[in-house]
């Protein structure tokens, strides 16, 4: 008979009691008691998870998602750096309740998605992608050449570093007055880059041999995007390296991984303040000066990307409190379905929730083309209140569990590992601030072109070559 580990159960009870007691304390101090209970619940879950399996995969998505959810929801309130949360004092307890329900939903959804044996889910997640690698490479090279020809002018413009505009000058203006075809053109160019990166790295992942020239070429492109003020591509490059090492060389240890994630978090925050130039040396120098001037610039809450998710939820709650906004009862999700249709086909499609939020709460910033994005828990709460906060994170927990299960079923295939590495940042980092429908759209846009190529290669290659990976 299997023994029961009561320690995680005990920790969970302690966590819930601590969280509940935070409601009885003066709000300012109650936040710190609440975060203690919250972290205790997470610790109990992790202990329970690894009492069943001692092998820790640091890149299993639940860890990075739990960490990110915690940073998004708690650090702005605990540190209050650069933000004034006094205006939200009357909804802080409701906020704590919503994010706790979101946490429970995330854990419950991930557990269900990891353990369920529903026939349809088993069929999808256990499916092994088998295709002739030679034919796949030929198709990949052909499509790369085609897309490079279609986007050669943009590729040349990207390499013209002298004409590059700093992020602080071009970010908002690029969102204003966009032609209806711009999204399609941007996607075409993005695919061109993704195909090129994939072509450069595929042999390293298939044969488990690090090609320094290929990785250096991708690193050079990542530096160009840093000059343009985008950290997402650079972080994607780091995750490609991490996934290569973790799944093609040897498992990454927990402590080095946590240290690296902390450095990336602080670096990303500082970078958000320093991207007022296209000169990387000047960016670095400006970042150091900012930290020397005031160490608060190391805090996640000094960056809008970390402070804004909690702000969106607090704004929605405050609007509900003064009756200036009502529950959407799912209409906001239904409206978001329109973003799946390309704007070139539906020029008058309604704004997604992220822009609707800006239009309601920050109309002047909306007019400038700025956006705070939209937090998954905010989406759920806007739709159905507390149940919505739980359900939104429950659904996301199931989704990331299924993605990881599918990936584990195909870890023998280097081509799949590389595709997963290219999409890792979008799946688990960007998704929580993109919105559920927008995140699903992003997953499909990232993966479908490669899945189509894999499918087509089966009809071109010989059966005996199928699954010719290492």
Secondary structure, 3 states (H helix, E strand, C coil): CCCCCHHHHHHHHHHHHHHHHHHHCCHHHHHHHHHHHHHHHHHHHHHHHHHHCCCCCCCCHHHHHHHHHHHHHHHHHHHCCCCCCHHHHHHHHHHHHHHHHHHHHHHHHHHHHHHCCCHHHHHHHCCCCCCEHHHHHHHHHHHHHHHHHHCHHHHHHHHCHHHCCCHHHHHHHHHCCCCCCHHHHHHHHHHHHHHHHHHHHHHHHHHCCCCHHHHHHHHHHHHHHHHCCCCHHHHHHHHHHHHHHHHHHCCCCHHHHHHHHHHHHHHHHHHHHHCCCCCHHHHHHHHHHHHHHCHHHHCHHHCHHHHHHHHHHHHHHHHHHCCCCCCCCCHHHHHHHHHHCCCCCCCCCCCCHHHHHHHHHCHHHHHCCCCCCCCHHHHHHHHHCHHHHHHHHHHHHHHHHHHHHHHHHCCCCHHHHHHHHHHHHHHHHHHHHHCHHHHHHHHHHHHHHHHHHHHHHHHHCCHHHECCCC
